[in-house]
Amino acid sequence: MYLIGVKDNVYSCGNSGMLITRYKAEYKLRETAQRFAAMYSLDEVYGLNVYPQELCEMDNTEFTEHLRRNCKRYV
Protein backbone atom coordinates (compact mmCIF):
# COMPACT_ATOMS: atom_id res chain seq x y z
CA MET A 1 0.00 0.00 0.00
CA TYR A 2 1.27 3.43 -0.93
CA LEU A 3 0.36 6.31 1.35
CA ILE A 4 0.41 9.51 -0.69
CA GLY A 5 0.57 12.88 1.07
CA VAL A 6 -0.88 16.17 -0.19
CA LYS A 7 0.06 19.55 1.25
CA ASP A 8 -1.46 22.85 0.07
CA ASN A 9 -3.28 21.00 -2.77
CA VAL A 10 0.04 19.74 -4.18
CA TYR A 11 1.53 16.25 -4.06
CA SER A 12 4.92 16.45 -2.36
CA CYS A 13 7.62 14.45 -4.14
CA GLY A 14 10.14 12.25 -2.39
CA ASN A 15 10.00 10.88 1.14
CA SER A 16 7.72 13.66 2.34
CA GLY A 17 5.08 12.74 -0.24
CA MET A 18 4.97 8.95 -0.32
CA LEU A 19 5.32 6.16 2.21
CA ILE A 20 5.22 2.47 1.31
CA THR A 21 3.75 0.18 3.94
CA ARG A 22 2.98 -3.52 4.11
CA TYR A 23 0.20 -3.17 6.66
CA LYS A 24 -3.19 -4.54 5.65
CA ALA A 25 -5.24 -3.90 8.79
CA GLU A 26 -7.36 -0.79 8.44
CA TYR A 27 -6.57 0.50 11.94
CA LYS A 28 -2.82 0.14 11.32
CA LEU A 29 -3.03 1.95 7.97
CA ARG A 30 -4.95 4.82 9.59
CA GLU A 31 -2.45 5.01 12.47
CA THR A 32 0.53 5.03 10.07
CA ALA A 33 -1.13 7.66 7.86
CA GLN A 34 -1.73 9.91 10.86
CA ARG A 35 1.91 9.65 11.95
CA PHE A 36 3.05 10.28 8.36
CA ALA A 37 0.84 13.39 8.12
CA ALA A 38 2.10 14.73 11.45
CA MET A 39 5.75 14.12 10.56
CA TYR A 40 5.59 16.13 7.31
CA SER A 41 2.69 18.51 8.16
CA LEU A 42 0.49 17.07 5.41
CA ASP A 43 -3.10 18.20 4.86
CA GLU A 44 -4.35 14.94 3.34
CA VAL A 45 -3.12 11.35 3.08
CA TYR A 46 -4.58 8.82 0.62
CA GLY A 47 -4.08 5.08 0.25
CA LEU A 48 -3.16 3.72 -3.17
CA ASN A 49 -2.93 -0.04 -3.77
CA VAL A 50 -1.30 0.03 -7.19
CA TYR A 51 0.92 2.73 -8.72
CA PRO A 52 0.57 2.31 -12.51
CA GLN A 53 2.68 4.08 -15.14
CA GLU A 54 -0.18 6.40 -16.13
CA LEU A 55 0.01 8.09 -12.72
CA CYS A 56 3.68 8.90 -13.29
CA GLU A 57 2.76 10.65 -16.54
CA MET A 58 0.18 12.97 -14.94
CA ASP A 59 1.01 16.49 -13.88
CA ASN A 60 0.63 17.46 -10.23
CA THR A 61 -2.92 18.81 -10.51
CA GLU A 62 -4.21 15.75 -12.40
CA PHE A 63 -2.51 13.40 -9.96
CA THR A 64 -4.00 15.14 -6.92
CA GLU A 65 -7.49 15.10 -8.47
CA HIS A 66 -7.09 11.40 -9.30
CA LEU A 67 -6.21 10.68 -5.66
CA ARG A 68 -9.23 12.59 -4.42
CA ARG A 69 -11.63 10.83 -6.79
CA ASN A 70 -10.33 7.26 -6.68
CA CYS A 71 -8.38 6.61 -3.48
CA LYS A 72 -9.30 6.13 0.14
CA ARG A 73 -8.58 9.14 2.35
CA TYR A 74 -6.98 8.39 5.73
CA VAL A 75 -6.24 11.93 6.96
mmCIF file of the N, C-alpha and C atoms, coordinates in Angstrom:
data_MODEL
# 
_entry.id   MODEL 
# 
loop_
_atom_site.group_PDB 
_atom_site.id 
_atom_site.type_symbol 
_atom_site.label_atom_id 
_atom_site.label_alt_id 
_atom_site.label_comp_id 
_atom_site.label_asym_id 
_atom_site.label_entity_id 
_atom_site.label_seq_id 
_atom_site.pdbx_PDB_ins_code 
_atom_site.Cartn_x 
_atom_site.Cartn_y 
_atom_site.Cartn_z 
_atom_site.occupancy 
_atom_site.B_iso_or_equiv 
_atom_site.pdbx_formal_charge 
_atom_site.auth_seq_id 
_atom_site.auth_comp_id 
_atom_site.auth_asym_id 
_atom_site.auth_atom_id 
_atom_site.pdbx_PDB_model_num 
ATOM 1   N N  . MET A 1 1  ? 0.858   -1.172 0.000   1.00 0.00 ? 1  MET A N  1 
ATOM 2   C CA . MET A 1 1  ? 0.000   0.000  0.000   1.00 0.00 ? 1  MET A CA 1 
ATOM 3   C C  . MET A 1 1  ? 0.901   1.231  0.000   1.00 0.00 ? 1  MET A C  1 
ATOM 4   N N  . TYR A 1 2  ? 0.583   2.145  -0.874  1.00 0.00 ? 2  TYR A N  1 
ATOM 5   C CA . TYR A 1 2  ? 1.266   3.426  -0.926  1.00 0.00 ? 2  TYR A CA 1 
ATOM 6   C C  . TYR A 1 2  ? 0.418   4.450  -0.181  1.00 0.00 ? 2  TYR A C  1 
ATOM 7   N N  . LEU A 1 3  ? 1.022   5.185  0.709   1.00 0.00 ? 3  LEU A N  1 
ATOM 8   C CA . LEU A 1 3  ? 0.359   6.314  1.347   1.00 0.00 ? 3  LEU A CA 1 
ATOM 9   C C  . LEU A 1 3  ? 0.907   7.569  0.687   1.00 0.00 ? 3  LEU A C  1 
ATOM 10  N N  . ILE A 1 4  ? 0.025   8.336  0.070   1.00 0.00 ? 4  ILE A N  1 
ATOM 11  C CA . ILE A 1 4  ? 0.408   9.514  -0.695  1.00 0.00 ? 4  ILE A CA 1 
ATOM 12  C C  . ILE A 1 4  ? -0.048  10.754 0.062   1.00 0.00 ? 4  ILE A C  1 
ATOM 13  N N  . GLY A 1 5  ? 0.872   11.668 0.318   1.00 0.00 ? 5  GLY A N  1 
ATOM 14  C CA . GLY A 1 5  ? 0.566   12.880 1.067   1.00 0.00 ? 5  GLY A CA 1 
ATOM 15  C C  . GLY A 1 5  ? 0.370   14.089 0.172   1.00 0.00 ? 5  GLY A C  1 
ATOM 16  N N  . VAL A 1 6  ? -0.588  14.930 0.533   1.00 0.00 ? 6  VAL A N  1 
ATOM 17  C CA . VAL A 1 6  ? -0.878  16.166 -0.193  1.00 0.00 ? 6  VAL A CA 1 
ATOM 18  C C  . VAL A 1 6  ? -0.792  17.322 0.798   1.00 0.00 ? 6  VAL A C  1 
ATOM 19  N N  . LYS A 1 7  ? -0.067  18.362 0.402   1.00 0.00 ? 7  LYS A N  1 
ATOM 20  C CA . LYS A 1 7  ? 0.064   19.552 1.251   1.00 0.00 ? 7  LYS A CA 1 
ATOM 21  C C  . LYS A 1 7  ? -0.185  20.777 0.385   1.00 0.00 ? 7  LYS A C  1 
ATOM 22  N N  . ASP A 1 8  ? -1.091  21.646 0.818   1.00 0.00 ? 8  ASP A N  1 
ATOM 23  C CA . ASP A 1 8  ? -1.460  22.850 0.066   1.00 0.00 ? 8  ASP A CA 1 
ATOM 24  C C  . ASP A 1 8  ? -1.921  22.517 -1.353  1.00 0.00 ? 8  ASP A C  1 
ATOM 25  N N  . ASN A 1 9  ? -2.724  21.454 -1.494  1.00 0.00 ? 9  ASN A N  1 
ATOM 26  C CA . ASN A 1 9  ? -3.281  20.995 -2.772  1.00 0.00 ? 9  ASN A CA 1 
ATOM 27  C C  . ASN A 1 9  ? -2.231  20.538 -3.769  1.00 0.00 ? 9  ASN A C  1 
ATOM 28  N N  . VAL A 1 10 ? -1.037  20.193 -3.307  1.00 0.00 ? 10 VAL A N  1 
ATOM 29  C CA . VAL A 1 10 ? 0.042   19.736 -4.177  1.00 0.00 ? 10 VAL A CA 1 
ATOM 30  C C  . VAL A 1 10 ? 0.635   18.465 -3.594  1.00 0.00 ? 10 VAL A C  1 
ATOM 31  N N  . TYR A 1 11 ? 0.867   17.485 -4.465  1.00 0.00 ? 11 TYR A N  1 
ATOM 32  C CA . TYR A 1 11 ? 1.535   16.247 -4.060  1.00 0.00 ? 11 TYR A CA 1 
ATOM 33  C C  . TYR A 1 11 ? 3.008   16.548 -3.836  1.00 0.00 ? 11 TYR A C  1 
ATOM 34  N N  . SER A 1 12 ? 3.503   16.228 -2.676  1.00 0.00 ? 12 SER A N  1 
ATOM 35  C CA . SER A 1 12 ? 4.919   16.447 -2.363  1.00 0.00 ? 12 SER A CA 1 
ATOM 36  C C  . SER A 1 12 ? 5.733   15.268 -2.863  1.00 0.00 ? 12 SER A C  1 
ATOM 37  N N  . CYS A 1 13 ? 6.770   15.525 -3.611  1.00 0.00 ? 13 CYS A N  1 
ATOM 38  C CA . CYS A 1 13 ? 7.618   14.453 -4.144  1.00 0.00 ? 13 CYS A CA 1 
ATOM 39  C C  . CYS A 1 13 ? 8.595   13.966 -3.077  1.00 0.00 ? 13 CYS A C  1 
ATOM 40  N N  . GLY A 1 14 ? 9.123   12.789 -3.280  1.00 0.00 ? 14 GLY A N  1 
ATOM 41  C CA . GLY A 1 14 ? 10.141  12.250 -2.390  1.00 0.00 ? 14 GLY A CA 1 
ATOM 42  C C  . GLY A 1 14 ? 9.556   11.625 -1.134  1.00 0.00 ? 14 GLY A C  1 
ATOM 43  N N  . ASN A 1 15 ? 10.396  11.525 -0.104  1.00 0.00 ? 15 ASN A N  1 
ATOM 44  C CA . ASN A 1 15 ? 10.001  10.877 1.142   1.00 0.00 ? 15 ASN A CA 1 
ATOM 45  C C  . ASN A 1 15 ? 8.878   11.609 1.859   1.00 0.00 ? 15 ASN A C  1 
ATOM 46  N N  . SER A 1 16 ? 8.777   12.908 1.662   1.00 0.00 ? 16 SER A N  1 
ATOM 47  C CA . SER A 1 16 ? 7.722   13.658 2.344   1.00 0.00 ? 16 SER A CA 1 
ATOM 48  C C  . SER A 1 16 ? 6.374   13.518 1.654   1.00 0.00 ? 16 SER A C  1 
ATOM 49  N N  . GLY A 1 17 ? 6.333   12.876 0.487   1.00 0.00 ? 17 GLY A N  1 
ATOM 50  C CA . GLY A 1 17 ? 5.084   12.735 -0.243  1.00 0.00 ? 17 GLY A CA 1 
ATOM 51  C C  . GLY A 1 17 ? 4.567   11.321 -0.355  1.00 0.00 ? 17 GLY A C  1 
ATOM 52  N N  . MET A 1 18 ? 5.427   10.333 -0.155  1.00 0.00 ? 18 MET A N  1 
ATOM 53  C CA . MET A 1 18 ? 4.973   8.951  -0.315  1.00 0.00 ? 18 MET A CA 1 
ATOM 54  C C  . MET A 1 18 ? 5.638   8.046  0.718   1.00 0.00 ? 18 MET A C  1 
ATOM 55  N N  . LEU A 1 19 ? 4.844   7.148  1.251   1.00 0.00 ? 19 LEU A N  1 
ATOM 56  C CA . LEU A 1 19 ? 5.322   6.161  2.208   1.00 0.00 ? 19 LEU A CA 1 
ATOM 57  C C  . LEU A 1 19 ? 4.784   4.807  1.771   1.00 0.00 ? 19 LEU A C  1 
ATOM 58  N N  . ILE A 1 20 ? 5.642   3.820  1.678   1.00 0.00 ? 20 ILE A N  1 
ATOM 59  C CA . ILE A 1 20 ? 5.218   2.469  1.313   1.00 0.00 ? 20 ILE A CA 1 
ATOM 60  C C  . ILE A 1 20 ? 5.106   1.653  2.591   1.00 0.00 ? 20 ILE A C  1 
ATOM 61  N N  . THR A 1 21 ? 3.972   0.995  2.747   1.00 0.00 ? 21 THR A N  1 
ATOM 62  C CA . THR A 1 21 ? 3.754   0.180  3.941   1.00 0.00 ? 21 THR A CA 1 
ATOM 63  C C  . THR A 1 21 ? 3.217   -1.192 3.550   1.00 0.00 ? 21 THR A C  1 
ATOM 64  N N  . ARG A 1 22 ? 3.482   -2.169 4.364   1.00 0.00 ? 22 ARG A N  1 
ATOM 65  C CA . ARG A 1 22 ? 2.983   -3.524 4.111   1.00 0.00 ? 22 ARG A CA 1 
ATOM 66  C C  . ARG A 1 22 ? 1.780   -3.870 4.979   1.00 0.00 ? 22 ARG A C  1 
ATOM 67  N N  . TYR A 1 23 ? 1.350   -2.920 5.797   1.00 0.00 ? 23 TYR A N  1 
ATOM 68  C CA . TYR A 1 23 ? 0.200   -3.173 6.663   1.00 0.00 ? 23 TYR A CA 1 
ATOM 69  C C  . TYR A 1 23 ? -1.058  -3.390 5.830   1.00 0.00 ? 23 TYR A C  1 
ATOM 70  N N  . LYS A 1 24 ? -1.923  -4.281 6.320   1.00 0.00 ? 24 LYS A N  1 
ATOM 71  C CA . LYS A 1 24 ? -3.194  -4.537 5.653   1.00 0.00 ? 24 LYS A CA 1 
ATOM 72  C C  . LYS A 1 24 ? -4.378  -4.200 6.549   1.00 0.00 ? 24 LYS A C  1 
ATOM 73  N N  . ALA A 1 25 ? -4.159  -4.212 7.844   1.00 0.00 ? 25 ALA A N  1 
ATOM 74  C CA . ALA A 1 25 ? -5.238  -3.899 8.787   1.00 0.00 ? 25 ALA A CA 1 
ATOM 75  C C  . ALA A 1 25 ? -5.588  -2.422 8.695   1.00 0.00 ? 25 ALA A C  1 
ATOM 76  N N  . GLU A 1 26 ? -6.874  -2.152 8.626   1.00 0.00 ? 26 GLU A N  1 
ATOM 77  C CA . GLU A 1 26 ? -7.359  -0.786 8.440   1.00 0.00 ? 26 GLU A CA 1 
ATOM 78  C C  . GLU A 1 26 ? -6.907  0.140  9.574   1.00 0.00 ? 26 GLU A C  1 
ATOM 79  N N  . TYR A 1 27 ? -6.967  -0.334 10.811  1.00 0.00 ? 27 TYR A N  1 
ATOM 80  C CA . TYR A 1 27 ? -6.573  0.504  11.939  1.00 0.00 ? 27 TYR A CA 1 
ATOM 81  C C  . TYR A 1 27 ? -5.086  0.844  11.875  1.00 0.00 ? 27 TYR A C  1 
ATOM 82  N N  . LYS A 1 28 ? -4.258  -0.087 11.407  1.00 0.00 ? 28 LYS A N  1 
ATOM 83  C CA . LYS A 1 28 ? -2.822  0.141  11.320  1.00 0.00 ? 28 LYS A CA 1 
ATOM 84  C C  . LYS A 1 28 ? -2.494  1.110  10.189  1.00 0.00 ? 28 LYS A C  1 
ATOM 85  N N  . LEU A 1 29 ? -3.218  1.018  9.075   1.00 0.00 ? 29 LEU A N  1 
ATOM 86  C CA . LEU A 1 29 ? -3.029  1.952  7.971   1.00 0.00 ? 29 LEU A CA 1 
ATOM 87  C C  . LEU A 1 29 ? -3.399  3.370  8.402   1.00 0.00 ? 29 LEU A C  1 
ATOM 88  N N  . ARG A 1 30 ? -4.510  3.500  9.117   1.00 0.00 ? 30 ARG A N  1 
ATOM 89  C CA . ARG A 1 30 ? -4.947  4.819  9.586   1.00 0.00 ? 30 ARG A CA 1 
ATOM 90  C C  . ARG A 1 30 ? -3.924  5.402  10.567  1.00 0.00 ? 30 ARG A C  1 
ATOM 91  N N  . GLU A 1 31 ? -3.443  4.565  11.480  1.00 0.00 ? 31 GLU A N  1 
ATOM 92  C CA . GLU A 1 31 ? -2.451  5.006  12.467  1.00 0.00 ? 31 GLU A CA 1 
ATOM 93  C C  . GLU A 1 31 ? -1.160  5.462  11.778  1.00 0.00 ? 31 GLU A C  1 
ATOM 94  N N  . THR A 1 32 ? -0.692  4.690  10.808  1.00 0.00 ? 32 THR A N  1 
ATOM 95  C CA . THR A 1 32 ? 0.526   5.026  10.073  1.00 0.00 ? 32 THR A CA 1 
ATOM 96  C C  . THR A 1 32 ? 0.335   6.306  9.263   1.00 0.00 ? 32 THR A C  1 
ATOM 97  N N  . ALA A 1 33 ? -0.828  6.452  8.642   1.00 0.00 ? 33 ALA A N  1 
ATOM 98  C CA . ALA A 1 33 ? -1.133  7.657  7.855   1.00 0.00 ? 33 ALA A CA 1 
ATOM 99  C C  . ALA A 1 33 ? -1.152  8.895  8.747   1.00 0.00 ? 33 ALA A C  1 
ATOM 100 N N  . GLN A 1 34 ? -1.692  8.769  9.942   1.00 0.00 ? 34 GLN A N  1 
ATOM 101 C CA . GLN A 1 34 ? -1.731  9.909  10.856  1.00 0.00 ? 34 GLN A CA 1 
ATOM 102 C C  . GLN A 1 34 ? -0.325  10.314 11.298  1.00 0.00 ? 34 GLN A C  1 
ATOM 103 N N  . ARG A 1 35 ? 0.524   9.341  11.574  1.00 0.00 ? 35 ARG A N  1 
ATOM 104 C CA . ARG A 1 35 ? 1.905   9.647  11.948  1.00 0.00 ? 35 ARG A CA 1 
ATOM 105 C C  . ARG A 1 35 ? 2.668   10.272 10.775  1.00 0.00 ? 35 ARG A C  1 
ATOM 106 N N  . PHE A 1 36 ? 2.426   9.750  9.577   1.00 0.00 ? 36 PHE A N  1 
ATOM 107 C CA . PHE A 1 36 ? 3.048   10.277 8.357   1.00 0.00 ? 36 PHE A CA 1 
ATOM 108 C C  . PHE A 1 36 ? 2.638   11.732 8.133   1.00 0.00 ? 36 PHE A C  1 
ATOM 109 N N  . ALA A 1 37 ? 1.352   12.020 8.293   1.00 0.00 ? 37 ALA A N  1 
ATOM 110 C CA . ALA A 1 37 ? 0.840   13.388 8.118   1.00 0.00 ? 37 ALA A CA 1 
ATOM 111 C C  . ALA A 1 37 ? 1.434   14.334 9.155   1.00 0.00 ? 37 ALA A C  1 
ATOM 112 N N  . ALA A 1 38 ? 1.547   13.885 10.387  1.00 0.00 ? 38 ALA A N  1 
ATOM 113 C CA . ALA A 1 38 ? 2.097   14.727 11.452  1.00 0.00 ? 38 ALA A CA 1 
ATOM 114 C C  . ALA A 1 38 ? 3.586   14.993 11.223  1.00 0.00 ? 38 ALA A C  1 
ATOM 115 N N  . MET A 1 39 ? 4.306   13.994 10.753  1.00 0.00 ? 39 MET A N  1 
ATOM 116 C CA . MET A 1 39 ? 5.746   14.118 10.562  1.00 0.00 ? 39 MET A CA 1 
ATOM 117 C C  . MET A 1 39 ? 6.090   15.162 9.498   1.00 0.00 ? 39 MET A C  1 
ATOM 118 N N  . TYR A 1 40 ? 5.296   15.219 8.422   1.00 0.00 ? 40 TYR A N  1 
ATOM 119 C CA . TYR A 1 40 ? 5.589   16.128 7.312   1.00 0.00 ? 40 TYR A CA 1 
ATOM 120 C C  . TYR A 1 40 ? 4.563   17.257 7.172   1.00 0.00 ? 40 TYR A C  1 
ATOM 121 N N  . SER A 1 41 ? 3.720   17.461 8.162   1.00 0.00 ? 41 SER A N  1 
ATOM 122 C CA . SER A 1 41 ? 2.692   18.514 8.161   1.00 0.00 ? 41 SER A CA 1 
ATOM 123 C C  . SER A 1 41 ? 1.818   18.453 6.909   1.00 0.00 ? 41 SER A C  1 
ATOM 124 N N  . LEU A 1 42 ? 1.321   17.271 6.599   1.00 0.00 ? 42 LEU A N  1 
ATOM 125 C CA . LEU A 1 42 ? 0.490   17.066 5.408   1.00 0.00 ? 42 LEU A CA 1 
ATOM 126 C C  . LEU A 1 42 ? -0.967  17.381 5.708   1.00 0.00 ? 42 LEU A C  1 
ATOM 127 N N  . ASP A 1 43 ? -1.678  17.898 4.720   1.00 0.00 ? 43 ASP A N  1 
ATOM 128 C CA . ASP A 1 43 ? -3.099  18.203 4.864   1.00 0.00 ? 43 ASP A CA 1 
ATOM 129 C C  . ASP A 1 43 ? -3.972  16.974 4.639   1.00 0.00 ? 43 ASP A C  1 
ATOM 130 N N  . GLU A 1 44 ? -3.567  16.115 3.691   1.00 0.00 ? 44 GLU A N  1 
ATOM 131 C CA . GLU A 1 44 ? -4.347  14.938 3.337   1.00 0.00 ? 44 GLU A CA 1 
ATOM 132 C C  . GLU A 1 44 ? -3.405  13.773 3.095   1.00 0.00 ? 44 GLU A C  1 
ATOM 133 N N  . VAL A 1 45 ? -3.866  12.557 3.393   1.00 0.00 ? 45 VAL A N  1 
ATOM 134 C CA . VAL A 1 45 ? -3.115  11.346 3.079   1.00 0.00 ? 45 VAL A CA 1 
ATOM 135 C C  . VAL A 1 45 ? -4.099  10.340 2.487   1.00 0.00 ? 45 VAL A C  1 
ATOM 136 N N  . TYR A 1 46 ? -3.730  9.786  1.325   1.00 0.00 ? 46 TYR A N  1 
ATOM 137 C CA . TYR A 1 46 ? -4.577  8.824  0.623   1.00 0.00 ? 46 TYR A CA 1 
ATOM 138 C C  . TYR A 1 46 ? -3.852  7.498  0.493   1.00 0.00 ? 46 TYR A C  1 
ATOM 139 N N  . GLY A 1 47 ? -4.626  6.416  0.461   1.00 0.00 ? 47 GLY A N  1 
ATOM 140 C CA . GLY A 1 47 ? -4.082  5.085  0.247   1.00 0.00 ? 47 GLY A CA 1 
ATOM 141 C C  . GLY A 1 47 ? -4.236  4.674  -1.199  1.00 0.00 ? 47 GLY A C  1 
ATOM 142 N N  . LEU A 1 48 ? -3.174  4.138  -1.779  1.00 0.00 ? 48 LEU A N  1 
ATOM 143 C CA . LEU A 1 48 ? -3.161  3.719  -3.173  1.00 0.00 ? 48 LEU A CA 1 
ATOM 144 C C  . LEU A 1 48 ? -2.596  2.315  -3.227  1.00 0.00 ? 48 LEU A C  1 
ATOM 145 N N  . ASN A 1 49 ? -3.383  1.355  -3.730  1.00 0.00 ? 49 ASN A N  1 
ATOM 146 C CA . ASN A 1 49 ? -2.934  -0.040 -3.765  1.00 0.00 ? 49 ASN A CA 1 
ATOM 147 C C  . ASN A 1 49 ? -1.919  -0.305 -4.867  1.00 0.00 ? 49 ASN A C  1 
ATOM 148 N N  . VAL A 1 50 ? -2.153  0.265  -6.036  1.00 0.00 ? 50 VAL A N  1 
ATOM 149 C CA . VAL A 1 50 ? -1.296  0.031  -7.194  1.00 0.00 ? 50 VAL A CA 1 
ATOM 150 C C  . VAL A 1 50 ? -0.867  1.375  -7.762  1.00 0.00 ? 50 VAL A C  1 
ATOM 151 N N  . TYR A 1 51 ? 0.384   1.475  -8.169  1.00 0.00 ? 51 TYR A N  1 
ATOM 152 C CA . TYR A 1 51 ? 0.916   2.731  -8.715  1.00 0.00 ? 51 TYR A CA 1 
ATOM 153 C C  . TYR A 1 51 ? 1.283   2.497  -10.184 1.00 0.00 ? 51 TYR A C  1 
ATOM 154 N N  . PRO A 1 52 ? 0.297   2.600  -11.096 1.00 0.00 ? 52 PRO A N  1 
ATOM 155 C CA . PRO A 1 52 ? 0.566   2.310  -12.510 1.00 0.00 ? 52 PRO A CA 1 
ATOM 156 C C  . PRO A 1 52 ? 1.348   3.432  -13.205 1.00 0.00 ? 52 PRO A C  1 
ATOM 157 N N  . GLN A 1 53 ? 1.881   3.134  -14.361 1.00 0.00 ? 53 GLN A N  1 
ATOM 158 C CA . GLN A 1 53 ? 2.677   4.082  -15.139 1.00 0.00 ? 53 GLN A CA 1 
ATOM 159 C C  . GLN A 1 53 ? 1.904   5.350  -15.478 1.00 0.00 ? 53 GLN A C  1 
ATOM 160 N N  . GLU A 1 54 ? 0.609   5.222  -15.751 1.00 0.00 ? 54 GLU A N  1 
ATOM 161 C CA . GLU A 1 54 ? -0.183  6.403  -16.129 1.00 0.00 ? 54 GLU A CA 1 
ATOM 162 C C  . GLU A 1 54 ? -0.184  7.481  -15.048 1.00 0.00 ? 54 GLU A C  1 
ATOM 163 N N  . LEU A 1 55 ? -0.062  7.088  -13.794 1.00 0.00 ? 55 LEU A N  1 
ATOM 164 C CA . LEU A 1 55 ? 0.009   8.086  -12.719 1.00 0.00 ? 55 LEU A CA 1 
ATOM 165 C C  . LEU A 1 55 ? 1.315   8.864  -12.772 1.00 0.00 ? 55 LEU A C  1 
ATOM 166 N N  . CYS A 1 56 ? 2.382   8.222  -13.180 1.00 0.00 ? 56 CYS A N  1 
ATOM 167 C CA . CYS A 1 56 ? 3.675   8.895  -13.293 1.00 0.00 ? 56 CYS A CA 1 
ATOM 168 C C  . CYS A 1 56 ? 3.666   9.946  -14.402 1.00 0.00 ? 56 CYS A C  1 
ATOM 169 N N  . GLU A 1 57 ? 2.804   9.755  -15.387 1.00 0.00 ? 57 GLU A N  1 
ATOM 170 C CA . GLU A 1 57 ? 2.760   10.655 -16.537 1.00 0.00 ? 57 GLU A CA 1 
ATOM 171 C C  . GLU A 1 57 ? 1.818   11.841 -16.325 1.00 0.00 ? 57 GLU A C  1 
ATOM 172 N N  . MET A 1 58 ? 1.091   11.863 -15.233 1.00 0.00 ? 58 MET A N  1 
ATOM 173 C CA . MET A 1 58 ? 0.176   12.972 -14.943 1.00 0.00 ? 58 MET A CA 1 
ATOM 174 C C  . MET A 1 58 ? 0.942   14.143 -14.341 1.00 0.00 ? 58 MET A C  1 
ATOM 175 N N  . ASP A 1 59 ? 0.406   15.347 -14.571 1.00 0.00 ? 59 ASP A N  1 
ATOM 176 C CA . ASP A 1 59 ? 1.006   16.486 -13.882 1.00 0.00 ? 59 ASP A CA 1 
ATOM 177 C C  . ASP A 1 59 ? 0.454   16.522 -12.450 1.00 0.00 ? 59 ASP A C  1 
ATOM 178 N N  . ASN A 1 60 ? 0.960   17.437 -11.648 1.00 0.00 ? 60 ASN A N  1 
ATOM 179 C CA . ASN A 1 60 ? 0.632   17.459 -10.228 1.00 0.00 ? 60 ASN A CA 1 
ATOM 180 C C  . ASN A 1 60 ? -0.859  17.657 -9.963  1.00 0.00 ? 60 ASN A C  1 
ATOM 181 N N  . THR A 1 61 ? -1.499  18.541 -10.710 1.00 0.00 ? 61 THR A N  1 
ATOM 182 C CA . THR A 1 61 ? -2.923  18.807 -10.510 1.00 0.00 ? 61 THR A CA 1 
ATOM 183 C C  . THR A 1 61 ? -3.769  17.587 -10.854 1.00 0.00 ? 61 THR A C  1 
ATOM 184 N N  . GLU A 1 62 ? -3.476  16.950 -11.990 1.00 0.00 ? 62 GLU A N  1 
ATOM 185 C CA . GLU A 1 62 ? -4.213  15.751 -12.401 1.00 0.00 ? 62 GLU A CA 1 
ATOM 186 C C  . GLU A 1 62 ? -4.037  14.635 -11.382 1.00 0.00 ? 62 GLU A C  1 
ATOM 187 N N  . PHE A 1 63 ? -2.808  14.462 -10.909 1.00 0.00 ? 63 PHE A N  1 
ATOM 188 C CA . PHE A 1 63 ? -2.513  13.404 -9.959  1.00 0.00 ? 63 PHE A CA 1 
ATOM 189 C C  . PHE A 1 63 ? -3.283  13.611 -8.655  1.00 0.00 ? 63 PHE A C  1 
ATOM 190 N N  . THR A 1 64 ? -3.289  14.838 -8.161  1.00 0.00 ? 64 THR A N  1 
ATOM 191 C CA . THR A 1 64 ? -4.003  15.143 -6.924  1.00 0.00 ? 64 THR A CA 1 
ATOM 192 C C  . THR A 1 64 ? -5.498  14.908 -7.089  1.00 0.00 ? 64 THR A C  1 
ATOM 193 N N  . GLU A 1 65 ? -6.061  15.322 -8.217  1.00 0.00 ? 65 GLU A N  1 
ATOM 194 C CA . GLU A 1 65 ? -7.492  15.100 -8.474  1.00 0.00 ? 65 GLU A CA 1 
ATOM 195 C C  . GLU A 1 65 ? -7.804  13.614 -8.588  1.00 0.00 ? 65 GLU A C  1 
ATOM 196 N N  . HIS A 1 66 ? -6.909  12.847 -9.199  1.00 0.00 ? 66 HIS A N  1 
ATOM 197 C CA . HIS A 1 66 ? -7.090  11.397 -9.296  1.00 0.00 ? 66 HIS A CA 1 
ATOM 198 C C  . HIS A 1 66 ? -7.125  10.775 -7.897  1.00 0.00 ? 66 HIS A C  1 
ATOM 199 N N  . LEU A 1 67 ? -6.219  11.199 -7.033  1.00 0.00 ? 67 LEU A N  1 
ATOM 200 C CA . LEU A 1 67 ? -6.206  10.684 -5.660  1.00 0.00 ? 67 LEU A CA 1 
ATOM 201 C C  . LEU A 1 67 ? -7.533  10.974 -4.967  1.00 0.00 ? 67 LEU A C  1 
ATOM 202 N N  . ARG A 1 68 ? -8.000  12.188 -5.099  1.00 0.00 ? 68 ARG A N  1 
ATOM 203 C CA . ARG A 1 68 ? -9.232  12.593 -4.425  1.00 0.00 ? 68 ARG A CA 1 
ATOM 204 C C  . ARG A 1 68 ? -10.462 11.840 -4.927  1.00 0.00 ? 68 ARG A C  1 
ATOM 205 N N  . ARG A 1 69 ? -10.490 11.536 -6.204  1.00 0.00 ? 69 ARG A N  1 
ATOM 206 C CA . ARG A 1 69 ? -11.635 10.826 -6.791  1.00 0.00 ? 69 ARG A CA 1 
ATOM 207 C C  . ARG A 1 69 ? -11.601 9.326  -6.549  1.00 0.00 ? 69 ARG A C  1 
ATOM 208 N N  . ASN A 1 70 ? -10.408 8.716  -6.603  1.00 0.00 ? 70 ASN A N  1 
ATOM 209 C CA . ASN A 1 70 ? -10.329 7.260  -6.684  1.00 0.00 ? 70 ASN A CA 1 
ATOM 210 C C  . ASN A 1 70 ? -9.695  6.542  -5.491  1.00 0.00 ? 70 ASN A C  1 
ATOM 211 N N  . CYS A 1 71 ? -9.115  7.263  -4.563  1.00 0.00 ? 71 CYS A N  1 
ATOM 212 C CA . CYS A 1 71 ? -8.384  6.606  -3.478  1.00 0.00 ? 71 CYS A CA 1 
ATOM 213 C C  . CYS A 1 71 ? -9.051  6.871  -2.136  1.00 0.00 ? 71 CYS A C  1 
ATOM 214 N N  . LYS A 1 72 ? -8.743  5.993  -1.197  1.00 0.00 ? 72 LYS A N  1 
ATOM 215 C CA . LYS A 1 72 ? -9.303  6.128  0.144   1.00 0.00 ? 72 LYS A CA 1 
ATOM 216 C C  . LYS A 1 72 ? -8.512  7.160  0.934   1.00 0.00 ? 72 LYS A C  1 
ATOM 217 N N  . ARG A 1 73 ? -9.228  8.098  1.558   1.00 0.00 ? 73 ARG A N  1 
ATOM 218 C CA . ARG A 1 73 ? -8.578  9.143  2.346   1.00 0.00 ? 73 ARG A CA 1 
ATOM 219 C C  . ARG A 1 73 ? -8.449  8.655  3.791   1.00 0.00 ? 73 ARG A C  1 
ATOM 220 N N  . TYR A 1 74 ? -7.235  8.777  4.334   1.00 0.00 ? 74 TYR A N  1 
ATOM 221 C CA . TYR A 1 74 ? -6.985  8.391  5.728   1.00 0.00 ? 74 TYR A CA 1 
ATOM 222 C C  . TYR A 1 74 ? -6.861  9.599  6.649   1.00 0.00 ? 74 TYR A C  1 
ATOM 223 N N  . VAL A 1 75 ? -6.393  10.718 6.137   1.00 0.00 ? 75 VAL A N  1 
ATOM 224 C CA . VAL A 1 75 ? -6.243  11.932 6.961   1.00 0.00 ? 75 VAL A CA 1 
ATOM 225 C C  . VAL A 1 75 ? -6.883  13.075 6.204   1.00 0.00 ? 75 VAL A C  1 
# 
